[in-house]
């Protein structure tokens, strides 16, 4: 996998392919399977300060071109995941892991990041500002003023490398406004995109999931064009020191290739991982390497961000 080596915030990874937070990463057993797979690393389930049960079931539905979910951030708590990543750090001191966190209110976001800041976690932290499935709670990153205020406060005292998981944006002016905010700060990376919020799937004559009267986040191949557009928009606008992780619609090596071509330094697999298991990483890796060989690329930086225009 030498050809797929990559860097994010100065950290090196043997493979640019990994899991997306939320899928097969909720407990130590699942993280162990990811760690033993062909993936370059793993990211934990998004943690909150306290354990969360999440939304009522059924809250996930698979259909022919993707998935819809309204999980509602179920997780084992920040203490659980900090303890888990500590175990993996001790076992694999030369490997870097990702820890995903969020909270339901601005003050609580500061509280959980202070817990992480005071911990001995040595990897990359991802602040999820984009979950669309918590009832009564908006996606923070759609509020530009609040996002800027939160980041201004965080970077006064947070010392660990911090990435931001963003929701999908659809208007060029919004890309411009958010880029102006993000470029003010020493952000390690942006992760684009989270699921497309508040879709609706009809099954027979009923909604497909129970929470929010059937409204939920869309994932899978249906969202790849939106994900690619977001990855490339951020690649065009963000400071070069801010890496981009591409997420959305990746199930093949061709999908991963397109994300990297649009500017991603790493890619995350969500829906397809849930449907196929961690063995999927080996196939995607082999397919991406075959595409690179066919095109004469020896490493991903040979084509990263080199999307051509008509």
N, C-alpha and C positions, 0 to 999 in steps of 0.2 A: 504493500500500500504506500510505498515511497512517493508515488506520483500524487497521492491525495493528501499529503501533509499540508497543514495550514497553520496560521497563527491568528489569535485573537487577543488583543491587549498584551502582546508580548508572550503569551502562553502558546506553546507548540502542541499540536495534536497530530497523531499519526494518520488519522482519517478525518475528513471534513464532514462526515455523515454521522448524525446522532439522533436521539429521540427528541420529540417535543414534549414539554411538560404537560401532564394530564393523562398520558397514555402509558400504561404498564410501568409506572414508576412510583406507586403509592406507598410501597413498603420495602423493607430491606431485601426480601426474597426477589421481588421484581427488579430492584436495582442491581442485584447480584447477576441476574440473567442478562441485563443490559451490559454490565461490566465485562461479562465473559463473551459477549457477541463481537462481531466485526466492527461495531460502532467505535468512533474515536474516543468517546466519553459518554457521560449521561448527564441529564439534568433531572433534579427531583421534581416531584409533584409540588405545585405552588403551596407553600406553607403559610398558615396564619398563626397567630400567637397561641390560640387554643385549638383543640381538636374540633373539626367540623364534620357533621354527618352529610351535609349537602342537601340537594333538593329531593323531593319525593320521586319514586320510581313509578312507571318507566321514564327514564330521563335520557335514553340514548336509542337511536334508531339508525340502522344501516339501510341504504337503498342503492340503486344501481350506479349512481354517479357521485356518491359521497355519503355523508352522514349528517345527522342533526343531533345536538346534545344540549342538555341544560343541567349539567352536573351540579353547579352551584358551589364550586371550590371545596369538595370534600377532601380532607387531609388529616394527617396524624398529629399535627402541631409542629411548630418550629423546633422545639426541644428534640422531638423524635428525629427530624431530618438532620439537625446539627450533629446529633449523636451518630446517625447513620453515615454521614459523609466523613466524620472523624475516623470511623472504622475503615472506610475505603482509603482515606489518605494514609493511614498508618500501614495498610497492606500494600498500597501502590504509591510510594512517595514521589515517584517521577511522573505521575499522572495527575491531570488537573480536571476537577469536576465543577459542575454548575449547580447552584442552589437557587431555587425560585421562591420568591416571597411576595406577599401582598397583604393588605388589610382593608377593612371596610370603611375606615375614616382616616382623615388626614393625620390626626395625632397618633393614631394607631400605626400608621405607616412608619412614622418616626420611631415609635416604640419598638417595632419588630426589627427595623434596621439597626437600632442601637444594640439590640440583643445580638445580632449578627456581627456588628462592628466590634463588640467586646469578646466575641468567641475566637477560637483558634482555627476557624475555617480559613483555608489558604487558597481557595479557588475563586471562581467568578460568581458574582451575585446577580441575579436577574430580578428586577422589580417589575412585576406584572401590573401595568396600568390599563389593562384592556379586557378584563373578563366581562362578557356580555350577559352572563347567566345568573347573577345574584339579584334576586327580586328586590326592587326598590332602590338599587344602587346603580348609578350611571357609570359608564366607562370613563375613568378619570382623564385619559389622554384626549378625549374629545373636548375637554374644557381647557383651553390653552392657558388661561390666566392661572387656574389652579395648578396645572402641570408645571408652569414656570415657578410658581411660589414653592411647590414641593421640592423641586430640584434645587432651587436656591438654598433652601434650608438644609437639605440633605448634604450638599457638598461643602457646607461649612464645617462638618465634623466627620462625615463618613470617609473612611480611609481605604476601604477595600475596592477592587475593581468592580464597577457597577454597570450593568447593561439594563436597557429598558425594553420591555415587550409592548409593542404597539398594536392597536386595532387597525383594521384597514381604513385607509383614507381614499376618497373618491374625487376630490376637487383639487386642482393644481394650486389654488390659492392656499388651501389647507396644508399641502406639502410645504409650501414656502413659509407659512407662518410657523409650523412646527419645527422646521429646519432652523429657522432663526433662533428658536428657543433652545433646541438641543445643542447647537453649535456654541452656545455660551459656556458649556460645562465639559469637564473631562470625562465624558461618558465612554465606557469601554466599547460598547456595541449597541446597536438596536436590533431587535428581533421582529421581523415583519413576515407574516401577519399572524395575529390571533384569528380565531374563527370569525366569519362574517355574521354579525349578531342579528338576532331576531328574524331569522328565516322561518318558514312554515311549510311543513311537509304533510300532505293529506294521504292517509292510508285508509283505503275503502271510503268510508264517509266520516272518518274521524281524524283528528290530529294524531300525529305519530308518537308524541311524548306528552307527559302529564303536566310538568311545571309550566307556569306562565301561559296557560291555555294553549299549549303547543308551540309557543315561540321559543326558538333556540338557536344556537350557533351552528352555522354550516361549516363543514370541513370536507376534505377529500378532493377528488379531481375537479369538481365543479368550481372550486375557488382558486385554482392555479393561475388563471389569467390575472385575477386581482392581486394575488400574491406577487407575481412577477412584476406587475406594474409598480407595486409599492417598493419592492426591492430596488428596482432601477431608479425610481424617483428619489429614494434616499441616497443611492449611490451618486446620483447627479448633484445632490444638494449638501450632503453632510461633509464635515471636515474629514480628510483622508485618515486621520487618526481614529475615527469612529468606524469600527468594523460593522459589517452587516451579516446577520444570520437570516437565511431565507427559510420560511416555513409556509407550507400551504400547497396541497395537491401533489406531494412527492410520493411516488410509488415505484418509479423506475429510474435507471441511470440517466435516461434522457431528461426526465423531470429535474433531477439534480443538476445536470449539465446546464439546463436553461436558467436555473436559479443562479448558478455561478456566473454564467455569461452575462446575466443582468447585474451582477456586482456582489453576490454573496461570497463571504469567506468560509462560511460553514452552512450546512443545511440541516433542518430538523424534519423528522418524519413522525406524523401523528396518526391520522385515520388508518393509513395502510399498515402501520405497526400494530394497531389494535386488532386489525383483521387477520394479520399474517404471523405475528410474533417476531421476536428478535432475530430469527434466522433470516428475515427479510434483508437485514443490513448486508449480509454477504452477497446476495444477488445484486442489490443496487450498486454495491462497490464494484463488483465484477463488470456490470454493465457500463458504469461510468468510466472505468479504466479502458474498456474496449472502445468506447467512443473516442476517448482521448488518443488512444493508439491509432485509430483510423484517421483522425484529423491531424496527427503529428504533434500533439501536445505532450510534453514530458512532465508538466506540473500544472496545478490549477491556476497559478498566477499567469500562465501563458495566455489564458483566455478570459480570466475573471474581469467582468465589466466591459468586455470588448463587443458588446452588442452593436450590430451594424444597423444603420438607418438607410431607408430608401431615398 
